[in-house]
């Protein structure tokens, strides 16, 4: 397996790894679990992100944070760029391309962008530029790499908006977008201890009814449903990927009454937590 290319300076870290049919079995999603990840995947790959299965018909970019990622099949080279927040995270300006921007932790849970042929060439070139900088180890490499990372995220953000916001199913006025981005960011931070719409409305300086109304106007699930979905996703992760008993999973997610958590999980998924832990074998399947 090729040696990973890594930049490290004090708390800042960025790495690039290349995978193909030859070394796919060596991929371990947990190895990069704490990193922000940008994954270029050619067509013909099969992979699982959390509990959703994807088969790429076109080259795609996946944007991942703490999701579980597993590669099952692929021939051509895929490239994984991973970094921590100390290396790249614009939170004060350029919100759309920040680590908490549209591509990461968005309420629509669409972690990928499909690429056409011209865009594929541009993205692969940016990855190559990063690879070159990591190999050269010049004193200016850090700033050059950060510039290339930002270009990837900007280009992908434009694509994501065009593919997911500019259509008949989802139309979000630009003035409203910040609310959903901020709601999603707060949800990712607080879902373990804040379980009610009022908690997030307060963080957004809105009345709970106003927040719910904004979601309804755009034909989205209610904020309450997004909160429940995020809790259930984490519950599934803990049940499937760890050895924690159901009672401990309930406590981890902020439920002092494990019986209540058990009823909530069963009602929403159709399976008790114990049965899910024992019998889970499939998820949603997407051809992209």
C-alpha positions in Angstrom: 0.0 0.0 0.0 1.4 3.4 -0.9 2.6 5.5 2.0 0.1 8.3 2.9 1.2 11.8 2.2 0.8 14.0 5.3 1.4 17.6 6.3 1.7 18.2 10.1 2.6 21.4 11.9 1.8 21.7 15.6 -2.0 21.2 15.7 -2.6 21.4 12.0 -2.8 18.2 9.9 -3.8 17.3 6.4 -3.3 14.0 4.5 -4.0 12.4 1.2 -4.4 8.7 0.5 -5.1 6.9 -2.8 -7.1 3.8 -3.1 -7.9 1.4 -5.9 -8.8 -2.2 -6.5 -5.4 -3.3 -5.3 -5.6 -1.9 -1.8 -9.3 -1.3 -1.2 -9.4 -3.9 1.5 -6.9 -1.8 3.5 -9.3 1.1 3.8 -10.5 1.7 7.3 -13.1 4.4 7.8 -12.4 4.5 11.6 -8.8 5.5 10.9 -10.1 8.9 9.6 -13.1 9.2 11.9 -12.1 12.4 13.6 -11.1 14.2 10.4 -13.0 16.3 7.9 -13.0 14.3 4.7 -13.3 15.1 1.0 -13.4 11.9 -1.0 -13.1 11.8 -4.8 -14.7 8.6 -6.2 -14.7 7.5 -9.8 -17.7 5.8 -11.4 -18.1 2.1 -10.7 -17.6 2.3 -7.0 -19.8 0.7 -4.3 -19.6 2.2 -0.9 -21.6 2.6 2.3 -21.9 5.9 4.2 -23.5 5.1 7.6 -26.5 3.1 6.6 -26.9 4.2 3.0 -25.4 2.3 0.1 -24.1 4.0 -3.0 -23.1 2.9 -6.5 -21.4 5.6 -8.5 -22.5 6.0 -12.1 -20.5 9.2 -12.4 -17.4 10.5 -10.7 -18.5 12.0 -7.4 -17.2 13.9 -4.4 -18.3 12.9 -0.9 -18.0 15.3 2.0 -17.8 13.5 5.4 -17.2 14.3 9.0 -18.0 11.6 11.5 -20.0 9.3 9.2 -18.9 5.7 9.0 -17.5 5.0 5.5 -16.9 1.6 4.0 -15.6 0.8 0.5 -16.9 -2.4 -1.0 -15.9 -2.3 -4.7 -13.9 -0.1 -7.0 -11.3 -0.3 -9.8 -10.0 3.2 -10.7 -8.0 5.3 -8.3 -10.0 7.2 -5.6 -8.5 9.9 -3.6 -9.2 10.7 0.1 -8.3 14.2 1.4 -8.6 14.4 5.2 -7.8 17.3 7.5 -8.6 18.7 10.9 -10.3 22.0 11.8 -7.0 23.6 12.7 -5.8 23.2 9.1 -8.9 24.4 7.4 -12.1 25.9 8.9 -13.5 29.3 7.9 -16.2 30.1 10.4 -16.1 33.9 10.4 -16.3 34.6 6.6 -17.2 32.5 3.5 -19.7 30.5 5.5 -20.9 28.5 2.6 -17.5 27.0 2.0 -16.6 26.6 5.7 -16.3 23.3 7.5 -19.8 23.9 8.7 -21.0 25.0 5.3 -23.4 23.5 2.9 -21.4 20.4 2.2 -20.9 19.4 5.8 -23.7 18.9 8.4 -26.5 20.1 6.1 -30.0 19.3 7.1 -30.7 17.5 3.8 -28.1 14.7 4.5 -26.9 14.7 0.9 -23.1 14.1 1.3 -22.1 13.9 -2.3 -21.8 16.0 -5.5 -21.9 14.4 -9.0 -19.3 15.7 -11.4 -19.5 16.1 -15.2 -16.5 15.4 -17.4 -15.0 19.0 -17.4 -15.5 19.3 -13.6 -13.9 15.9 -13.0 -10.8 17.1 -14.8 -10.6 20.3 -12.7 -11.1 18.4 -9.4 -8.5 15.8 -10.2 -6.1 18.5 -11.1 -6.6 20.2 -7.8 -6.0 16.9 -6.0 -2.9 16.4 -8.0 -1.7 19.9 -7.0 -2.2 19.0 -3.4 -0.3 15.7 -3.9 2.6 17.6 -5.5 2.8 20.1 -2.6 2.8 17.3 -0.1 5.7 15.6 -1.9 7.7 18.7 -2.4 7.5 19.8 1.2 8.3 23.4 0.3 8.1 26.0 3.1 5.0 27.6 1.4 3.2 24.2 1.0 0.7 24.8 3.7 -0.8 28.0 2.2 -0.8 26.5 -1.3 -2.6 23.4 -0.1 -5.1 25.4 1.8 -5.8 27.4 -1.4 -6.4 24.2 -3.4 -8.7 22.8 -0.7 -10.8 26.0 -0.8 -11.1 25.8 -4.5 -12.4 22.2 -4.3 -14.9 23.2 -1.7 -16.0 26.3 -3.6 -16.5 24.4 -6.9 -18.3 21.6 -5.1 -20.6 24.0 -3.2 -21.7 25.5 -6.5 -22.4 22.1 -7.9 -24.3 21.0 -4.8 -26.5 24.1 -4.8 -27.3 23.5 -8.5 -28.0 19.8 -8.1 -30.0 20.1 -4.8 -31.4 23.6 -4.4 -32.2 24.8 -7.9 -34.9 22.2 -8.7 -38.6 21.7 -8.3 -38.3 19.7 -5.1 -36.2 22.0 -3.0 -36.1 25.8 -3.4 -34.5 27.8 -0.7 -34.3 31.6 -1.0 -30.8 32.8 -0.4 -31.9 34.9 2.6 -33.3 31.7 4.2 -30.3 29.5 3.7 -28.4 30.7 6.8 -31.2 29.5 9.0 -31.0 25.9 7.8 -27.2 25.9 7.8 -27.1 27.2 11.4 -29.9 24.9 12.5 -27.9 21.9 11.1 -24.7 23.1 12.8 -26.4 23.5 16.2 -28.1 20.2 15.8 -24.7 18.4 15.2 -23.3 20.0 18.3 -26.2 19.6 20.7 -28.4 16.6 19.6 -27.3 14.6 22.6 -28.6 17.0 25.2 -31.1 19.2 23.3 -34.1 17.2 22.0 -36.8 19.9 21.5 -37.5 22.4 18.7 -37.6 25.2 21.3 -34.0 24.5 22.2 -32.8 25.2 18.7 -35.2 28.0 18.1 -33.7 29.7 21.1 -30.2 29.3 19.7 -31.4 30.8 16.4 -33.2 33.6 18.2 -36.5 32.6 16.7 -39.9 31.5 18.1 -40.4 27.7 17.8 -43.5 28.3 15.7 -41.5 30.5 13.3 -38.8 27.9 12.9 -41.3 25.2 12.2 -43.2 27.4 9.8 -40.0 28.1 7.8 -39.5 24.4 7.3 -43.1 23.8 6.4 -43.1 26.6 3.8 -40.3 24.9 1.9 -41.9 21.4 2.0 -39.3 20.1 4.4 -39.7 17.7 7.3 -40.4 19.5 10.6 -37.4 20.6 12.7 -38.6 18.0 15.3 -38.3 15.3 12.7 -34.7 16.4 11.8 -33.8 16.3 15.5 -35.3 12.8 15.9 -33.5 11.6 12.7 -30.2 12.8 14.0 -30.7 11.1 17.3 -31.7 7.9 15.6 -28.7 8.0 13.3 -26.4 8.2 16.2 -28.3 5.5 18.0 -27.9 3.2 15.0 -24.1 4.0 14.9 -23.7 3.2 18.6 -25.8 0.0 18.3 -24.1 -1.3 15.2 -20.5 -0.2 15.5 -19.9 -0.5 19.2 -20.5 -3.1 21.9 -22.5 -0.7 24.1 -25.7 -2.1 25.6 -29.0 -0.4 24.8 -29.3 1.2 28.2 -25.8 2.8 27.8 -26.7 4.1 24.3 -29.9 5.7 25.7 -27.8 7.4 28.4 -25.2 8.6 25.8 -28.0 10.2 23.8 -29.4 12.1 26.8 -32.3 9.8 27.8 -32.4 9.2 31.5 -35.3 6.7 30.9 -34.0 3.9 28.7 -37.5 2.5 28.3 -38.6 5.8 26.7 -35.7 5.7 24.3 -36.6 2.1 23.5 -40.2 3.1 22.7 -39.0 6.0 20.5 -36.5 3.9 18.6 -39.0 1.1 18.0 -41.8 3.5 17.0 -39.6 5.3 14.4 -37.7 2.4 13.0 -40.0 -0.5 13.3 -37.4 -2.5 15.3 -36.4 -2.5 18.9 -32.8 -1.3 19.6 -31.8 -4.8 20.6 -33.2 -6.4 17.4 -31.5 -3.7 15.3 -28.2 -4.4 17.0 -28.6 -8.1 16.3 -30.2 -8.2 12.9 -29.3 -5.1 10.9 -28.1 -6.0 7.4 -29.3 -3.3 4.9 -30.0 0.3 4.3 -31.1 2.7 1.6 -29.5 2.1 -1.8 -28.6 4.8 -4.3 -27.3 4.7 -7.8 -25.5 8.0 -8.4 
